[in-house]
Amino acid sequence: MRFALLGPLEVSRDGDPVDLGSAKQRLLLAALLSRPSETVPTAVLAEALWGEDPPASAAANLRTYVRGLRSALGGGGPWDGMPRTPGGYLLRVEPGGRDVDLFDQAAARGHRALTLGDPARACEELAEALGLWRGTVLEGLPLPDALARWASRLEERRCHAEEDYAEALLAEDRFPEAVRGMRSLVERHPLRQRAWGRLMLGLYRGGDVAGALEAYRQVREVLVQETGLDPGPELTRLHEDMLRQRPLPAPATPAPLPAVPRQLPLVTADFVGRDASLAVLDSALDREAGHPETAVIIAVSGMAGVGKTALVLHWAHRVAPRFPDGQLHVNLRGYDEEGALPAADALQGLIEALGVPQSRIPPGAEDRTGLFRSLLASRRVLVVLDNARDSAHVRPLLPGAGDSVVVVTSRERLHGLVTTEGARSLTLDVLTERESIGLLVRRLGARVEAEPAAAAEIVATTGRLPLALAVVAARVADHPSFPLHTFAAELRPAGALLDALEDGDARRVLSWSYLALTEGAARLFRLLALHPGPDLPLDAAAALAGAPERSVRPLLRELARLHLLTEHAPGRYLFHDLLRTYAAELVRSVEPFAERSAARERLYDHSLHRAHAAAVLVQPQWLAVTPVPPLPSNSGGHARDADTALAWFAAEHRVLLRTVAQAAEYGFETYCWQLAWALTAYLAPHGLWQDQLTVQETALAAATRAGDQAGQAMACRLLARANSRLGNLDAAEDQLRRALELYACLGDTTGQAQTLHNYVEVCYMDGRLAEALGHGKEALRLHRLSGNQDGEARTLNAIGWLHAAEGDYEQAIENCTQALDRQRSAGDRNGQAATLDSLGFAYHHLARYDRAVASYDEAVTLFRASADRYHEAETLVRLGEAFAATGDTGRAEDVWRRAAAIFDALRDPEADAVRERLARLREA
């Protein structure tokens, strides 16, 4: 796609013209092209279309014009080149896609050739630049003020190029051409004294002395009339020289070319991937092609070893031809153990590279900054400032006006450059899996293809960090006869990766970032290694530190700013594996055992009390365990209602799974089994039975080691539930028997009743209905004995279900109706849902389908409200059976599809059985 703005607005696709439609669509395109590949706010677009008084329907009309323009540019089909972005719209333009960009580039080359004394080359470049103009900018369009100002800046650049072209023509003795060009220019812009001067010189050197003197008379008359001023000293002196026949300024002659700096370091040939990051760098460069008065600054940040320098140097070599005045590079050593390179020293090297003798370089940093900016003002140079410490380190090295581009790399995010200097920010992450494999292939060739599994393991173990991959690949390359899986096995033990990277000096590289931290942030960095992962929020970090959240928040920001942590989601932080290993080494070597143990206890205490409070909100009818008393450092901050509690569990449950295991590993057995109980409030309703099996096995082992009978009984009961749902009925029954024995020893009738209730389910699943009913009646007796009304109601429902399974549907309805009345009074939503499901089953088998559907519908609603996805799906299956029995196959198919989707989301094999029902339904 090519966009022509230097004249009437025209667009071509593959050489064919594009019909742009109405004037409004053309104005919309012009506004987007004035800021290519950049979000243009909707307010700016509205002003471009309607000025300062847009109609009330402006937003809707703008959307209409956007659709029309997209259709035109996309040839009538879908086109993603003009996406909606936050706050506005963006038009993607390829490098060199606008004639404006081509003009600016050619004009800059011509100006440079002229200043270097090469007028022949200048003529070629400037003729090419000016040949792109077909009239005035956006000719024929009614331009609003903002676009008119942008067009006038383009016209000003055109005038400069025309004057440069005339000067080059004069140097080549092509006087008539210079005179024609300048006559045309002064007719359009009669106050341009430089153009009048070039016109006078062209006439005079071409032999028309009278014409030259007449031109001076004309310009003087125009200036006096329009401004009240006489011509400036340059024109006046030129006029006097002509009158007195003094020697005129000599035309430009070739001069020795100054050394053009080419300082970019060598790059390796095995650079791979990073296409998205390279595109960001390209777009930042091309976006500014229409604004050469402003230097471009790009801030590239990322953790140590992520490949910032490799990316920037690869890109810099690729775009070097676009910087005819050279490329500068300086390593600022921002995190070097010997200290950062002072700005004054960096400036001296940069200024010398631009051809200034050392004797002419001022001593002070501020004066050097001024000289450096003056030198770059008329040049197009690429400046790479590598390894900066922070924004303040870089500021003295930034150009002012001009057409140069600066790329800064740092482990710091350089927010200061972004907010104050308008830098473009690019945060570099680790390589993708595909890019990582590509890097290994580049270095190791066919060995990677021969052992893909071992290569994938190496990629996973190194965390896709380029530094780690490069060091491991070098070690593999040194041993060509060793199989790849040997090296993969070397990296498996904890801490092995950091040891393997000793050849790459990884510890020293990481230490530079660590040593740059404040004392508080360094301590937090160490303590975070004690967290089980995979990520953590602010409150968990505060618990580890034993400090208020308000004082820990800035420390987390400091760690994230230096890329020692990544804020991968709002308020959630994670380590790269290599940094976690490094932090773990530090915490073992710096923090005493007692402090490590105390930090872990604070974390487990925090996790337990938050999880316990959330479990009580999610399952208010459950008889809660009594948690250990909170530590004095516990800040509270629990969930306020069931919805926030569920959201908290959803965010934290992967962390809690690891916390249960870690608490057991480090001897905090009570925290372990009580946290496992709380976690069940989320795992069971979501059908995460394998996770429940794992945490309860851990909890049982921990409680057994501690000799805690209450913990053992609880873990056995919940472990049995997981095993029964996973089909391990024998194991479930053994665990229930053990739980009953433990509760009997404890004299805990409520625990016995809960266990017998679970026993009902196991016996029912095993087809032992009479035994199940016996356990149910005993559970009911014990619940009544202990006064547990919620347990009594749930057991009544279980007994009703058993009667329904035996075919005694009227008795089932009687039992379940009693249960439902109690549950409605108590507000037990989840219990009501289960009982309504049982009633639906009984009504269905009595052919009272309307009551069955109503019961199932209400059960589904209640299960969904309590986020019990597993039982929601089970009830949807039975609801579909009720619909199918009445011949309503459409609704049956709909609810079965919903059930299959839930089972799929839970990764439950029951999804396949539901799909078989759907297949049979369609066949029938």
Solvent accessible surface area in square Angstrom, and as a share of the most:
residue,aa,sasa,rsa
1,M,48,0.22
2,R,122,0.44
3,F,5,0.02
4,A,22,0.17
5,L,0,0.00
6,L,0,0.00
7,G,0,0.00
8,P,51,0.32
9,L,6,0.03
10,E,89,0.40
11,V,5,0.03
12,S,30,0.19
13,R,75,0.28
14,D,135,0.70
15,G,67,0.64
16,D,92,0.47
17,P,120,0.75
18,V,18,0.11
19,D,119,0.62
20,L,2,0.01
21,G,41,0.40
22,S,57,0.37
23,A,53,0.41
24,K,59,0.25
25,Q,25,0.11
26,R,71,0.26
27,L,7,0.04
28,L,0,0.00
29,L,0,0.00
30,A,0,0.00
31,A,4,0.03
32,L,0,0.00
33,L,0,0.00
34,S,11,0.07
35,R,75,0.27
36,P,5,0.03
37,S,23,0.15
38,E,36,0.16
39,T,45,0.26
40,V,1,0.00
41,P,50,0.31
42,T,44,0.26
43,A,74,0.57
44,V,50,0.29
45,L,0,0.00
46,A,16,0.13
47,E,58,0.26
48,A,5,0.04
49,L,7,0.04
50,W,50,0.18
51,G,25,0.24
52,E,157,0.70
53,D,124,0.64
54,P,58,0.37
55,P,56,0.35
56,A,120,0.93
57,S,55,0.35
58,A,13,0.10
59,A,65,0.50
60,A,48,0.37
61,N,49,0.25
62,L,8,0.04
63,R,122,0.44
64,T,70,0.41
65,Y,48,0.18
66,V,2,0.01
67,R,142,0.52
68,G,25,0.24
69,L,0,0.00
70,R,63,0.23
71,S,51,0.33
72,A,23,0.18
73,L,0,0.00
74,G,19,0.18
75,G,55,0.53
76,G,59,0.57
77,G,33,0.31
78,P,143,0.90
79,W,68,0.24
80,D,111,0.58
81,G,6,0.05
82,M,0,0.00
83,P,32,0.20
84,R,133,0.48
85,T,27,0.15
86,P,135,0.85
87,G,50,0.48
88,G,0,0.00
89,Y,9,0.03
90,L,31,0.15
91,L,0,0.00
92,R,126,0.46
93,V,17,0.10
94,E,106,0.47
95,P,75,0.47
96,G,13,0.12
97,G,1,0.01
98,R,2,0.01
99,D,13,0.07
100,V,0,0.00
101,D,5,0.03
102,L,72,0.36
103,F,1,0.00
104,D,15,0.08
105,Q,47,0.21
106,A,0,0.00
107,A,18,0.14
108,A,32,0.25
109,R,80,0.29
110,G,0,0.00
111,H,71,0.32
112,R,35,0.13
113,A,10,0.08
114,L,18,0.09
115,T,78,0.45
116,L,33,0.16
117,G,4,0.04
118,D,59,0.31
119,P,8,0.05
120,A,46,0.36
121,R,112,0.41
122,A,0,0.00
123,C,7,0.04
124,E,116,0.52
125,E,15,0.07
126,L,0,0.00
127,A,44,0.34
128,E,98,0.44
129,A,0,0.00
130,L,33,0.16
131,G,61,0.59
132,L,50,0.25
133,W,23,0.08
134,R,98,0.36
135,G,20,0.20
136,T,74,0.43
137,V,10,0.06
138,L,1,0.01
139,E,79,0.35
140,G,77,0.74
141,L,25,0.12
142,P,91,0.58
143,L,50,0.25
144,P,21,0.13
145,D,90,0.47
146,A,36,0.28
147,L,6,0.03
148,A,42,0.33
149,R,137,0.50
150,W,12,0.04
151,A,11,0.09
152,S,65,0.42
153,R,105,0.38
154,L,1,0.00
155,E,27,0.12
156,E,72,0.32
157,R,39,0.14
158,R,36,0.13
159,C,1,0.01
160,H,91,0.41
161,A,4,0.03
162,E,23,0.10
163,E,1,0.01
164,D,9,0.05
165,Y,45,0.17
166,A,3,0.02
167,E,51,0.23
168,A,0,0.00
169,L,4,0.02
170,L,5,0.03
171,A,17,0.13
172,E,67,0.30
173,D,94,0.49
174,R,87,0.32
175,F,36,0.15
176,P,85,0.54
177,E,59,0.27
178,A,0,0.00
179,V,20,0.11
180,R,152,0.56
181,G,30,0.29
182,M,3,0.01
183,R,102,0.37
184,S,52,0.33
185,L,0,0.00
186,V,10,0.06
187,E,138,0.62
188,R,85,0.31
189,H,56,0.25
190,P,53,0.34
191,L,80,0.40
192,R,45,0.16
193,Q,64,0.29
194,R,76,0.28
195,A,0,0.00
196,W,12,0.04
197,G,3,0.03
198,R,29,0.11
199,L,1,0.00
200,M,0,0.00
201,L,13,0.06
202,G,1,0.01
203,L,13,0.06
204,Y,43,0.16
205,R,58,0.21
206,G,52,0.50
207,G,61,0.59
208,D,64,0.33
209,V,65,0.37
210,A,76,0.59
211,G,16,0.15
212,A,0,0.00
213,L,50,0.25
214,E,67,0.30
215,A,3,0.03
216,Y,20,0.08
217,R,122,0.45
218,Q,64,0.28
219,V,0,0.00
220,R,113,0.41
221,E,76,0.34
222,V,37,0.21
223,L,8,0.04
224,V,63,0.36
225,Q,130,0.58
226,E,117,0.53
227,T,65,0.38
228,G,56,0.54
229,L,122,0.61
230,D,85,0.44
231,P,11,0.07
232,G,21,0.21
233,P,106,0.67
234,E,100,0.45
235,L,5,0.02
236,T,45,0.26
237,R,135,0.49
238,L,12,0.06
239,H,35,0.16
240,E,65,0.29
241,D,16,0.08
242,M,3,0.01
243,L,94,0.47
244,R,148,0.54
245,Q,154,0.68
246,R,102,0.37
247,P,126,0.79
248,L,31,0.15
249,P,79,0.50
250,A,88,0.68
251,P,54,0.34
252,A,35,0.27
253,T,90,0.52
254,P,110,0.69
255,A,53,0.41
256,P,127,0.80
257,L,124,0.62
258,P,59,0.37
259,A,89,0.69
260,V,47,0.27
261,P,15,0.09
262,R,149,0.54
263,Q,70,0.31
264,L,22,0.11
265,P,48,0.30
266,L,173,0.86
267,V,46,0.26
268,T,92,0.53
269,A,101,0.78
270,D,27,0.14
271,F,36,0.15
272,V,19,0.11
273,G,26,0.25
274,R,18,0.07
275,D,109,0.56
276,A,80,0.62
277,S,15,0.09
278,L,11,0.06
279,A,57,0.44
280,V,54,0.31
281,L,0,0.00
282,D,30,0.16
283,S,35,0.23
284,A,0,0.00
285,L,4,0.02
286,D,15,0.08
287,R,46,0.17
288,E,15,0.07
289,A,17,0.13
290,G,1,0.01
291,H,37,0.16
292,P,29,0.18
293,E,89,0.40
294,T,69,0.40
295,A,15,0.12
296,V,11,0.06
297,I,16,0.08
298,I,0,0.00
299,A,1,0.01
300,V,0,0.00
301,S,2,0.01
302,G,0,0.00
303,M,19,0.09
304,A,5,0.04
305,G,19,0.19
306,V,1,0.01
307,G,19,0.18
308,K,21,0.09
309,T,52,0.30
310,A,51,0.40
311,L,0,0.00
312,V,1,0.00
313,L,12,0.06
314,H,54,0.24
315,W,0,0.00
316,A,0,0.00
317,H,73,0.33
318,R,114,0.42
319,V,8,0.05
320,A,19,0.14
321,P,114,0.72
322,R,67,0.25
323,F,0,0.00
324,P,46,0.29
325,D,5,0.03
326,G,0,0.00
327,Q,6,0.03
328,L,0,0.00
329,H,33,0.15
330,V,22,0.12
331,N,73,0.38
332,L,0,0.00
333,R,87,0.32
334,G,0,0.00
335,Y,4,0.01
336,D,37,0.19
337,E,105,0.47
338,E,156,0.70
339,G,33,0.32
340,A,38,0.29
341,L,25,0.12
342,P,73,0.46
343,A,19,0.15
344,A,25,0.20
345,D,76,0.40
346,A,2,0.02
347,L,0,0.00
348,Q,44,0.19
349,G,37,0.36
350,L,2,0.01
351,I,0,0.00
352,E,71,0.32
353,A,22,0.17
354,L,10,0.05
355,G,54,0.51
356,V,14,0.08
357,P,69,0.43
358,Q,120,0.53
359,S,108,0.70
360,R,170,0.62
361,I,16,0.08
362,P,32,0.20
363,P,119,0.75
364,G,31,0.30
365,A,43,0.33
366,E,153,0.69
367,D,86,0.44
368,R,26,0.10
369,T,13,0.07
370,G,37,0.36
371,L,45,0.22
372,F,0,0.00
373,R,90,0.33
374,S,72,0.46
375,L,30,0.15
376,L,0,0.00
377,A,53,0.41
378,S,76,0.49
379,R,44,0.16
380,R,33,0.12
381,V,0,0.00
382,L,0,0.00
383,V,0,0.00
384,V,1,0.00
385,L,0,0.00
386,D,9,0.05
387,N,32,0.17
388,A,0,0.00
389,R,89,0.32
390,D,49,0.26
391,S,12,0.08
392,A,70,0.54
393,H,23,0.10
394,V,0,0.00
395,R,78,0.28
396,P,37,0.23
397,L,0,0.00
398,L,6,0.03
399,P,12,0.07
400,G,37,0.35
401,A,65,0.51
402,G,8,0.08
403,D,32,0.17
404,S,1,0.01
405,V,1,0.01
406,V,0,0.00
407,V,0,0.00
408,V,0,0.00
409,T,2,0.01
410,S,0,0.00
411,R,14,0.05
412,E,19,0.09
413,R,48,0.18
414,L,0,0.00
415,H,104,0.46
416,G,24,0.23
417,L,0,0.00
418,V,48,0.28
419,T,111,0.65
420,T,97,0.56
421,E,59,0.26
422,G,55,0.53
423,A,7,0.05
424,R,65,0.24
425,S,60,0.39
426,L,17,0.08
427,T,67,0.39
428,L,7,0.03
429,D,98,0.51
430,V,24,0.14
431,L,5,0.03
432,T,74,0.43
433,E,106,0.47
434,R,216,0.79
435,E,33,0.15
436,S,0,0.00
437,I,48,0.24
438,G,24,0.23
439,L,16,0.08
440,L,1,0.00
441,V,52,0.30
442,R,133,0.49
443,R,87,0.32
444,L,16,0.08
445,G,31,0.30
446,A,75,0.58
447,R,53,0.19
448,V,5,0.03
449,E,125,0.56
450,A,80,0.62
451,E,43,0.19
452,P,88,0.55
453,A,82,0.64
454,A,8,0.06
455,A,0,0.00
456,A,40,0.31
457,E,52,0.23
458,I,1,0.00
459,V,3,0.02
460,A,70,0.54
461,T,33,0.19
462,T,0,0.00
463,G,13,0.12
464,R,88,0.32
465,L,0,0.00
466,P,19,0.12
467,L,41,0.20
468,A,0,0.00
469,L,0,0.00
470,A,23,0.18
471,V,18,0.10
472,V,7,0.04
473,A,0,0.00
474,A,47,0.37
475,R,81,0.30
476,V,0,0.00
477,A,51,0.40
478,D,107,0.55
479,H,57,0.25
480,P,101,0.63
481,S,98,0.63
482,F,88,0.37
483,P,59,0.37
484,L,1,0.00
485,H,102,0.46
486,T,50,0.29
487,F,3,0.01
488,A,0,0.00
489,A,42,0.33
490,E,74,0.33
491,L,6,0.03
492,R,148,0.54
493,P,83,0.52
494,A,110,0.85
495,G,23,0.22
496,A,16,0.13
497,L,12,0.06
498,L,0,0.00
499,D,83,0.43
500,A,26,0.20
501,L,0,0.00
502,E,90,0.40
503,D,129,0.67
504,G,21,0.20
505,D,57,0.29
506,A,0,0.00
507,R,64,0.23
508,R,96,0.35
509,V,27,0.15
510,L,1,0.00
511,S,24,0.15
512,W,37,0.13
513,S,1,0.01
514,Y,26,0.10
515,L,123,0.61
516,A,23,0.18
517,L,18,0.09
518,T,76,0.44
519,E,159,0.71
520,G,33,0.32
521,A,0,0.00
522,A,12,0.09
523,R,78,0.29
524,L,2,0.01
525,F,0,0.00
526,R,29,0.11
527,L,0,0.00
528,L,2,0.01
529,A,15,0.12
530,L,5,0.03
531,H,4,0.02
532,P,19,0.12
533,G,0,0.00
534,P,33,0.21
535,D,6,0.03
536,L,7,0.04
537,P,15,0.10
538,L,25,0.13
539,D,22,0.11
540,A,6,0.05
541,A,0,0.00
542,A,8,0.06
543,A,16,0.12
544,L,0,0.00
545,A,10,0.07
546,G,41,0.39
547,A,36,0.28
548,P,64,0.40
549,E,54,0.24
550,R,185,0.67
551,S,51,0.33
552,V,1,0.00
553,R,91,0.33
554,P,69,0.43
555,L,40,0.20
556,L,1,0.01
557,R,143,0.52
558,E,16,0.07
559,L,0,0.00
560,A,7,0.06
561,R,81,0.29
562,L,10,0.05
563,H,12,0.05
564,L,4,0.02
565,L,2,0.01
566,T,61,0.36
567,E,79,0.35
568,H,87,0.39
569,A,34,0.26
570,P,133,0.83
571,G,34,0.33
572,R,34,0.12
573,Y,14,0.05
574,L,54,0.27
575,F,14,0.06
576,H,24,0.11
577,D,76,0.40
578,L,0,0.00
579,L,3,0.02
580,R,59,0.22
581,T,27,0.15
582,Y,14,0.05
583,A,0,0.00
584,A,20,0.16
585,E,43,0.19
586,L,25,0.13
587,V,3,0.02
588,R,143,0.52
589,S,91,0.59
590,V,77,0.44
591,E,15,0.07
592,P,86,0.54
593,F,146,0.61
594,A,74,0.57
595,E,44,0.20
596,R,41,0.15
597,S,34,0.22
598,A,37,0.29
599,A,0,0.00
600,R,25,0.09
601,E,58,0.26
602,R,38,0.14
603,L,2,0.01
604,Y,1,0.00
605,D,1,0.01
606,H,11,0.05
607,S,10,0.06
608,L,0,0.00
609,H,16,0.07
610,R,31,0.11
611,A,0,0.00
612,H,24,0.11
613,A,23,0.18
614,A,1,0.01
615,A,1,0.01
616,V,59,0.34
617,L,57,0.28
618,V,13,0.08
619,Q,7,0.03
620,P,81,0.51
621,Q,33,0.15
622,W,63,0.22
623,L,95,0.47
624,A,42,0.33
625,V,17,0.10
626,T,119,0.69
627,P,32,0.20
628,V,35,0.20
629,P,111,0.70
630,P,79,0.49
631,L,47,0.23
632,P,141,0.89
633,S,62,0.40
634,N,33,0.17
635,S,83,0.54
636,G,20,0.19
637,G,55,0.52
638,H,80,0.36
639,A,29,0.22
640,R,194,0.71
641,D,65,0.34
642,A,25,0.19
643,D,102,0.53
644,T,44,0.26
645,A,0,0.00
646,L,27,0.13
647,A,62,0.48
648,W,47,0.16
649,F,0,0.00
650,A,56,0.43
651,A,50,0.39
652,E,11,0.05
653,H,35,0.15
654,R,131,0.48
655,V,8,0.04
656,L,3,0.02
657,L,39,0.19
658,R,117,0.43
659,T,1,0.01
660,V,1,0.00
661,A,54,0.42
662,Q,26,0.11
663,A,0,0.00
664,A,11,0.09
665,E,129,0.58
666,Y,96,0.36
667,G,42,0.40
668,F,35,0.15
669,E,34,0.15
670,T,46,0.27
671,Y,19,0.07
672,C,0,0.00
673,W,18,0.06
674,Q,9,0.04
675,L,1,0.01
676,A,0,0.00
677,W,5,0.02
678,A,0,0.00
679,L,0,0.00
680,T,2,0.01
681,A,0,0.00
682,Y,18,0.07
683,L,0,0.00
684,A,3,0.03
685,P,6,0.04
686,H,28,0.12
687,G,7,0.07
688,L,44,0.22
689,W,8,0.03
690,Q,105,0.47
691,D,44,0.23
692,Q,0,0.00
693,L,21,0.10
694,T,73,0.43
695,V,3,0.02
696,Q,2,0.01
697,E,89,0.40
698,T,33,0.19
699,A,1,0.00
700,L,25,0.12
701,A,48,0.37
702,A,0,0.00
703,A,0,0.00
704,T,65,0.38
705,R,144,0.52
706,A,57,0.44
707,G,54,0.52
708,D,37,0.19
709,Q,75,0.33
710,A,45,0.35
711,G,0,0.00
712,Q,16,0.07
713,A,0,0.00
714,M,22,0.10
715,A,1,0.01
716,C,0,0.00
717,R,24,0.09
718,L,8,0.04
719,L,6,0.03
720,A,1,0.01
721,R,48,0.17
722,A,0,0.00
723,N,8,0.04
724,S,1,0.01
725,R,51,0.18
726,L,68,0.34
727,G,53,0.51
728,N,65,0.33
729,L,35,0.17
730,D,119,0.62
731,A,38,0.29
732,A,0,0.00
733,E,16,0.07
734,D,84,0.43
735,Q,32,0.14
736,L,0,0.00
737,R,118,0.43
738,R,89,0.33
739,A,0,0.00
740,L,39,0.19
741,E,113,0.51
742,L,20,0.10
743,Y,9,0.03
744,A,59,0.46
745,C,100,0.60
746,L,76,0.38
747,G,58,0.55
748,D,50,0.26
749,T,45,0.26
750,T,18,0.10
751,G,2,0.02
752,Q,35,0.16
753,A,0,0.00
754,Q,34,0.15
755,T,0,0.00
756,L,13,0.07
757,H,49,0.22
758,N,16,0.08
759,Y,9,0.04
760,V,6,0.04
761,E,39,0.18
762,V,2,0.01
763,C,0,0.00
764,Y,75,0.28
765,M,82,0.37
766,D,71,0.37
767,G,57,0.55
768,R,69,0.25
769,L,45,0.22
770,A,82,0.63
771,E,72,0.32
772,A,0,0.00
773,L,24,0.12
774,G,41,0.40
775,H,36,0.16
776,G,0,0.00
777,K,115,0.49
778,E,63,0.28
779,A,0,0.00
780,L,18,0.09
781,R,127,0.46
782,L,10,0.05
783,H,3,0.02
784,R,124,0.45
785,L,120,0.60
786,S,47,0.30
787,G,55,0.53
788,N,29,0.15
789,Q,135,0.60
790,D,40,0.21
791,G,11,0.11
792,E,17,0.08
793,A,1,0.01
794,R,56,0.20
795,T,0,0.00
796,L,5,0.02
797,N,17,0.09
798,A,15,0.12
799,I,8,0.04
800,G,0,0.00
801,W,42,0.15
802,L,1,0.00
803,H,27,0.12
804,A,2,0.02
805,A,38,0.29
806,E,89,0.40
807,G,38,0.37
808,D,66,0.34
809,Y,47,0.18
810,E,109,0.49
811,Q,56,0.25
812,A,1,0.01
813,I,22,0.11
814,E,94,0.42
815,N,16,0.08
816,C,1,0.00
817,T,58,0.34
818,Q,61,0.27
819,A,0,0.00
820,L,16,0.08
821,D,85,0.44
822,R,94,0.34
823,Q,2,0.01
824,R,111,0.41
825,S,103,0.67
826,A,56,0.43
827,G,42,0.41
828,D,1,0.01
829,R,103,0.38
830,N,22,0.11
831,G,2,0.02
832,Q,15,0.07
833,A,0,0.00
834,A,37,0.28
835,T,0,0.00
836,L,7,0.03
837,D,11,0.05
838,S,5,0.03
839,L,8,0.04
840,G,0,0.00
841,F,39,0.16
842,A,0,0.00
843,Y,11,0.04
844,H,27,0.12
845,H,87,0.39
846,L,54,0.27
847,A,64,0.49
848,R,92,0.34
849,Y,66,0.25
850,D,108,0.56
851,R,113,0.41
852,A,0,0.00
853,V,25,0.14
854,A,59,0.46
855,S,10,0.06
856,Y,1,0.00
857,D,61,0.32
858,E,65,0.29
859,A,0,0.00
860,V,6,0.03
861,T,78,0.45
862,L,26,0.13
863,F,5,0.02
864,R,113,0.41
865,A,45,0.35
866,S,7,0.04
867,A,18,0.14
868,D,4,0.02
869,R,84,0.31
870,Y,20,0.08
871,H,33,0.15
872,E,6,0.03
873,A,0,0.00
874,E,39,0.18
875,T,1,0.00
876,L,0,0.00
877,V,13,0.07
878,R,50,0.18
879,L,4,0.02
880,G,0,0.00
881,E,49,0.22
882,A,0,0.00
883,F,9,0.04
884,A,35,0.27
885,A,52,0.40
886,T,70,0.41
887,G,54,0.52
888,D,46,0.24
889,T,69,0.40
890,G,51,0.49
891,R,129,0.47
892,A,0,0.00
893,E,40,0.18
894,D,62,0.32
895,V,6,0.04
896,W,13,0.04
897,R,119,0.44
898,R,91,0.33
899,A,0,0.00
900,A,7,0.05
901,A,61,0.48
902,I,10,0.05
903,F,1,0.01
904,D,66,0.34
905,A,73,0.57
906,L,21,0.10
907,R,223,0.81
908,D,24,0.12
909,P,110,0.69
910,E,72,0.32
911,A,2,0.02
912,D,81,0.42
913,A,40,0.31
914,V,0,0.00
915,R,104,0.38
916,E,101,0.45
917,R,63,0.23
918,L,7,0.03
919,A,45,0.35
920,R,138,0.50
921,L,29,0.14
922,R,140,0.51
923,E,145,0.65
924,A,119,0.92
